[in-house]
Every structure is written in C-alpha cells, then in structure tokens.
Amino acid sequence: MRLTKVLFSLAILTIFTAGTAFTPVKKVNGDWFFLEDKNVGFGVDHDVIHFGNWKDDVRQIKLRVTDGPLRMYNMVIHFDNGTTQNVELRNKFNAGTESRIIDMDGGLRHLTKIDFRYETRGFARGKSRIAVWGRN
C-alpha cells in the first residue's frame, strides 16, 4: 500500500511538473523586447524592416545603433490597418547609442514594417546595424 502511494505521488508530481515546465513566459508590461534588426550599407540609403509573423503589439519603440555610426533622417512606421506614422529623427547616432522613445499614435499598435532613410559614414566604409525594440 505504501509503495502504491509513493508511486501515485510521483506520477502526480511528474504530470504537474511536465505541465508547467512548458508554459510560455508572458512579457511583463513595461519591459523592452527585441523586435527586429537590419544591417545597413555605406552611403545615403533607404531600407525597410518587415515584421512578418510578429504577434506583439507595442505602445513605444526605440532604435539601437551598433557596429558603426549612422545619421538617421526619418522613418515611416506602417501599421496593420494601413495607416502610417512619420517620425523625423535627424540625429547622428554613434555605435552603441539609442534613439529617444517614440510613442505610437493611437496607443497599442501592431507594426507591419518600418521604412528608414539614413546615411552611414563608418570606418573603412563599414556597416551599421539598426535594432528596433518595443514596449507594450
């Protein structure tokens, strides 16, 4: 009888542990999370970051620039309902710096793509990396 109780208890514990071990972790509101990034080439150019099957909605975004300096002129944020938001940045970002926090018009929004206009001037005509981070 005692062995049966022990085995039953172990079976219940195993089922409970397996059931909770694979539960997805929810993001806590207010935490920044990585959305997407793009390596950008030398010179004056235009690039687009597509978000594809991305499922998260955001209230705010910010940009992080790494791997080389970049002068950002503006960006157009495209939402899933077809509307856009124009953001004038006109900032020079050194490698390792971030943009200001950009609030989404209308609060919590679903992004489809961001269209960037920029200029890079790096060491030996290197590249920069633009990473988009979001917060809901």
Secondary structure in CASP SS format (residue, H / E / C, confidence):
PFRMAT SS
TARGET T0000
AUTHOR 0000-0000-0000
METHOD secondary structure of the structure
MODEL  1
M C 1.00
R H 1.00
L H 1.00
T H 1.00
K H 1.00
V H 1.00
L H 1.00
F H 1.00
S H 1.00
L H 1.00
A H 1.00
I H 1.00
L H 1.00
T H 1.00
I H 1.00
F H 1.00
T H 1.00
A H 1.00
G H 1.00
T H 1.00
A H 1.00
F C 1.00
T C 1.00
P C 1.00
V C 1.00
K C 1.00
K C 1.00
V C 1.00
N C 1.00
G C 1.00
D C 1.00
W C 1.00
F E 1.00
F E 1.00
L E 1.00
E E 1.00
D E 1.00
K E 1.00
N E 1.00
V E 1.00
G C 1.00
F C 1.00
G E 1.00
V E 1.00
D E 1.00
H E 1.00
D E 1.00
V E 1.00
I E 1.00
H E 1.00
F C 1.00
G C 1.00
N C 1.00
W C 1.00
K C 1.00
D C 1.00
D C 1.00
V E 1.00
R C 1.00
Q E 1.00
I E 1.00
K E 1.00
L E 1.00
R E 1.00
V E 1.00
T E 1.00
D C 1.00
G C 1.00
P C 1.00
L E 1.00
R E 1.00
M E 1.00
Y E 1.00
N E 1.00
M E 1.00
V E 1.00
I E 1.00
H E 1.00
F E 1.00
D C 1.00
N C 1.00
G C 1.00
T C 1.00
T E 1.00
Q E 1.00
N E 1.00
V E 1.00
E E 1.00
L E 1.00
R E 1.00
N E 1.00
K E 1.00
F E 1.00
N C 1.00
A C 1.00
G C 1.00
T E 1.00
E E 1.00
S C 1.00
R C 1.00
I C 1.00
I E 1.00
D E 1.00
M C 1.00
D C 1.00
G C 1.00
G C 1.00
L C 1.00
R E 1.00
H C 1.00
L E 1.00
T E 1.00
K E 1.00
I E 1.00
D E 1.00
F E 1.00
R E 1.00
Y E 1.00
E E 1.00
T E 1.00
R C 1.00
G C 1.00
F H 1.00
A H 1.00
R H 1.00
G C 1.00
K C 1.00
S E 1.00
R E 1.00
I E 1.00
A E 1.00
V E 1.00
W E 1.00
G E 1.00
R E 1.00
N C 1.00
END
